[in-house]
Amino acid sequence: MTGTRNLIWLLPLILLISSPLWWSPLAAFLQPRGDFTTPANNNRQRFKAFTMQGVSLIQNKGGKRELVLEALEVSSSPSKENNLEMMEIDAILFDDQNRQISITSGEADYDTKKQILTLLDNVILTSPDGYELKTEVLRFLTKYRKIKTAAAVSLTGKNLDLKGKTMFLDLDSNNFRIGGRVFFNTW
């Protein structure tokens, strides 16, 4: 019995005394291999670009339809993370009385952060009363439900031909304004 008791405390003593012989090779064997440092820019998730064909976008607020937009193509780019670029747009806006205002354009750019839809390239806005407004650039501030442009506009309709330098339309109050140098013809 005394031999086994001596052996139990003798084994840890031998390991402790011989540790300078086996400690370094064991530490080198257990050391992790490879480079585990991460680059500083790797923490930010990379933005991926996409392109979609035949896109429909419907926007409702408080159970009321505000916007129905159809685009032939919608795409994003890594250089403009908050923008969607659209081609061949047909949109319908709804005013405070739920009347439809039709807008068509060749291109559009939607800033998702500021919620501004900028329509470009032969923009045509048709009112529910049959009036047609033409311009090269038109902005729809979706958050405030306002349409405006600082480009030249041409409004035609029932016995009316109106040209101006700016335009503003509030969809909630139906306030409409054409500004700048205005030319008006009626017959």
KATA-V807930 format. One record per residue. RES is the residue in one small letter. PHI is phi in degrees with one decimal (none if undefined). OMEGA is omega in degrees with one decimal (NA if undefined). Layout:
BEGIN
<<RES:PHI:OMEGA> <RES:PHI:OMEGA>>
END
This chain:
BEGIN
<<m:none:-179.2> <t:-69.6:180.0> <g:-69.3:179.5> <t:-71.5:178.8> <r:-65.5:178.0> <n:-67.6:-178.8> <l:-68.5:-178.5> <i:-66.6:179.9> <w:-85.8:179.4> <l:-75.3:-179.3> <l:-63.5:176.3> <p:-62.7:179.2> <l:-65.2:179.2> <i:-66.3:178.0> <l:-62.6:179.8> <l:-67.1:-178.3> <i:-70.4:-177.7> <s:-89.0:-176.9> <s:-58.9:177.0> <p:-60.6:-179.8> <l:-79.3:-173.9> <w:-107.3:-175.0> <w:-64.2:-177.9> <s:-63.8:178.5> <p:-63.4:178.6> <l:-67.6:178.2> <a:-64.3:178.3> <a:-66.5:179.3> <f:-68.2:-177.3> <l:-86.4:-179.6> <q:-68.3:180.0> <p:-63.6:179.3> <r:-99.6:175.3> <g:94.9:-179.0> <d:-102.6:-177.5> <f:-103.1:176.9> <t:-80.2:-179.5> <t:-103.4:175.8> <p:-64.6:-176.9> <a:-65.8:-177.7> <n:-81.2:-177.1> <n:-74.8:-179.5> <n:-69.9:-178.2> <r:-83.4:-179.7> <q:-71.3:-177.3> <r:-77.7:178.8> <f:-82.8:179.8> <k:-112.1:178.9> <a:-86.6:178.3> <f:-146.5:173.4> <t:-138.4:178.4> <m:-124.7:179.5> <q:-108.3:175.6> <g:59.9:-174.2> <v:-101.6:172.9> <s:-118.1:179.9> <l:-125.4:178.7> <i:-122.8:180.0> <q:-117.8:177.1> <n:-118.9:176.4> <k:-142.6:-179.7> <g:62.4:179.7> <g:81.2:179.1> <k:-105.7:177.9> <r:-73.0:179.8> <e:-110.7:-172.9> <l:-150.9:170.3> <v:-126.7:-176.1> <l:-124.9:175.4> <e:-122.3:-179.8> <a:-130.2:177.8> <l:-66.7:-179.4> <e:-149.8:175.0> <v:-127.5:179.8> <s:-143.5:176.1> <s:-127.2:177.3> <s:-139.6:-179.7> <p:-63.2:-179.0> <s:-73.9:178.7> <k:-124.9:-173.9> <e:-65.0:-175.4> <n:-97.9:-176.0> <n:-116.3:171.1> <l:-115.9:178.4> <e:-100.3:-175.6> <m:-125.6:178.3> <m:-125.2:176.4> <e:52.7:-173.3> <i:-101.4:167.8> <d:-125.4:-177.2> <a:-128.4:173.9> <i:-126.8:175.8> <l:-104.9:179.7> <f:-114.8:179.4> <d:-83.6:-175.9> <d:-66.5:178.7> <q:-99.6:178.5> <n:64.9:174.7> <r:-83.0:-174.3> <q:-95.3:173.9> <i:-113.8:-176.1> <s:-95.9:177.6> <i:-133.0:172.9> <t:-126.8:176.1> <s:-160.0:-179.9> <g:-80.4:-178.5> <e:-138.3:174.2> <a:-153.2:178.2> <d:-135.7:-179.2> <y:-112.0:176.4> <d:-87.4:-175.2> <t:-69.0:-179.2> <k:-75.6:-179.4> <k:-88.6:-178.6> <q:58.8:178.7> <i:-122.6:175.9> <l:-100.9:179.3> <t:-105.4:-179.8> <l:-98.9:-176.1> <l:-130.8:169.1> <d:69.2:174.8> <n:59.6:-179.5> <v:-82.1:178.5> <i:-127.1:178.6> <l:-110.6:179.5> <t:-116.6:-177.5> <s:-82.6:177.2> <p:-64.1:-179.8> <d:-86.1:177.7> <g:96.0:177.0> <y:-78.2:-177.7> <e:-123.6:179.6> <l:-112.1:179.6> <k:-119.5:176.7> <t:-158.4:179.1> <e:-94.4:-178.5> <v:-139.2:179.2> <l:-144.4:178.3> <r:-115.9:175.6> <f:-115.9:178.2> <l:-86.8:-170.8> <t:-63.5:-178.5> <k:-65.8:-176.4> <y:-103.4:179.5> <r:57.2:179.4> <k:-126.0:177.3> <i:-117.0:179.6> <k:-152.7:174.9> <t:-152.2:174.2> <a:-109.9:178.4> <a:-96.4:178.6> <a:-61.3:-178.9> <v:-126.0:176.0> <s:-132.7:-179.4> <l:-114.6:178.3> <t:-126.4:179.4> <g:-176.9:-176.9> <k:-59.3:178.7> <n:54.4:-174.6> <l:-143.4:172.2> <d:-140.8:-173.8> <l:-130.9:177.8> <k:-127.6:179.2> <g:-152.0:-176.9> <k:-100.3:-179.9> <t:-141.3:177.9> <m:-149.7:177.8> <f:-142.6:177.6> <l:-140.7:175.6> <d:-100.7:-176.6> <l:-72.0:-179.9> <d:-81.0:-178.1> <s:-104.5:-176.4> <n:60.6:173.7> <n:-72.5:-177.3> <f:-131.1:-177.3> <r:-145.0:170.6> <i:-115.6:-175.0> <g:-125.3:-176.6> <g:82.4:176.0> <r:-83.5:-172.7> <v:-103.3:174.8> <f:-117.3:-173.5> <f:-128.9:175.4> <n:-128.5:175.5> <t:-137.6:178.4> <w:-143.2:NA>>
END
